[in-house]
Amino acid sequence: MKRAVGEGRSSSRPPPPRFRTPFQQAIDVLRELFPCELAEVMRFVDKIRAARGAAADPDLVSRVLGELLRLLPSYRDTPGVPVSLVRVACPEVPRTLLDRALLTAEERGLLRLVAADFPAAFVEPSAGVPTARGLLYFIAPAR
């Protein structure tokens, strides 16, 4: 039996596998994850962003909140815990990272930063967080 042209095996090779960029590969993997696994991935992403300076480190925000809760009973009748005391509790953390963690926690509604009233003899301007709202000198619990 004679084969007709075009029947049977093709003499041409199959097309090469399509090139996938790392982004496309990551999307494919993320689609297969469960929600709890995606939450873990997002925590890792937050840490990466914090390491390169794009966002506050979630662990540092938690640490700041822990220090606030520890110090708050001593500052019950005041505007809040002075920022300088939280700085002292985190001596290895650069000032800009701690300021970013404080501002991020306030944006999330986890705490309130209170501006110092000037002139106040006890306020050291270099100890606060300078912003357009003024010198944020105290940390208070969120309302």
C-alpha positions in Angstrom: 0.0 0.0 0.0 1.3 3.3 -1.0 1.0 6.3 1.3 -0.3 9.6 0.0 1.7 12.7 0.4 0.9 14.4 3.7 -0.1 11.2 5.5 1.8 9.6 8.2 4.8 11.1 10.0 5.9 14.6 9.3 9.5 15.1 8.4 9.6 18.5 10.1 10.5 18.8 13.7 8.0 19.8 16.4 8.1 23.5 17.3 10.5 24.3 20.2 8.9 24.9 23.6 7.8 28.5 24.0 10.2 30.6 26.0 8.7 31.7 29.3 10.0 34.7 31.1 10.6 34.5 34.9 7.5 36.6 35.4 5.4 34.2 33.4 6.8 31.3 35.3 6.1 33.0 38.6 2.5 33.7 37.6 2.0 30.1 36.6 3.3 28.9 40.0 1.2 31.5 41.9 -2.0 30.2 40.2 -1.4 26.8 41.8 -1.1 28.0 45.4 -3.7 27.9 48.1 -4.8 31.1 49.8 -2.7 30.4 53.0 0.3 29.8 50.8 -0.3 33.1 49.0 -0.4 34.9 52.3 3.1 33.5 53.1 4.3 34.6 49.7 3.0 38.1 50.4 4.8 38.2 53.7 8.0 37.3 51.9 7.3 40.0 49.3 6.9 42.6 52.2 10.2 41.6 53.6 11.9 41.9 50.2 10.4 45.4 49.7 11.5 46.4 53.1 15.0 45.2 52.5 15.3 47.4 49.4 13.7 50.4 51.1 10.3 50.4 49.3 8.2 49.6 52.4 8.5 49.1 56.1 9.6 45.8 57.4 6.5 44.0 58.9 8.7 42.5 61.7 9.9 46.0 62.6 6.3 47.3 62.7 5.4 44.5 65.0 8.4 45.2 67.2 7.4 48.9 67.4 3.9 47.9 68.5 5.3 45.6 71.1 7.4 48.3 72.6 4.5 50.7 72.5 2.3 48.2 74.5 5.2 47.6 76.9 5.8 51.3 77.6 2.2 52.6 77.5 1.2 51.9 81.1 3.9 54.2 82.3 2.6 57.0 80.0 -1.1 56.7 80.6 -1.8 60.4 81.5 0.4 61.8 78.8 0.0 62.5 75.0 1.7 59.2 74.4 5.0 57.4 74.5 7.9 59.5 73.3 9.4 58.3 70.0 12.8 58.5 71.5 12.0 55.7 73.9 11.1 53.4 71.0 14.3 54.5 69.3 16.3 53.4 72.4 14.6 50.0 72.4 15.8 49.5 68.8 19.3 50.8 68.7 20.4 48.6 65.7 17.6 50.0 63.5 18.5 53.0 61.4 16.5 56.1 62.0 14.9 56.2 58.6 13.7 52.6 58.8 12.2 53.2 62.2 10.5 56.4 61.0 9.1 54.4 58.0 7.8 51.7 60.3 6.1 54.3 62.5 4.5 56.0 59.6 3.4 52.7 58.1 1.8 51.6 61.3 -0.1 54.9 61.5 -1.3 54.5 57.9 -2.6 51.0 58.8 -4.4 52.4 61.8 -2.3 50.5 64.3 -1.1 53.5 66.3 -1.3 57.3 66.2 1.6 59.7 65.9 1.0 62.9 67.9 2.8 66.2 67.1 4.6 68.0 69.9 3.3 71.4 71.0 5.9 74.1 70.6 7.5 75.6 72.5 7.9 72.7 74.9 11.1 72.6 77.0 11.3 68.8 77.1 11.0 68.2 73.3 14.2 67.4 71.5 13.5 68.1 67.8 16.0 65.5 66.6 14.2 62.8 68.6 10.9 63.1 66.7 9.7 62.3 63.2 9.6 65.5 61.1 6.6 65.7 58.7 4.4 68.2 57.1 2.0 67.8 60.1 4.8 69.0 62.4 7.3 67.2 64.6 5.6 63.8 65.5 7.0 63.2 69.0 4.6 60.9 70.7 3.1 57.5 69.9 -0.4 56.9 71.1 -2.7 53.8 70.7 -5.1 53.9 67.8 -8.5 55.1 68.7 
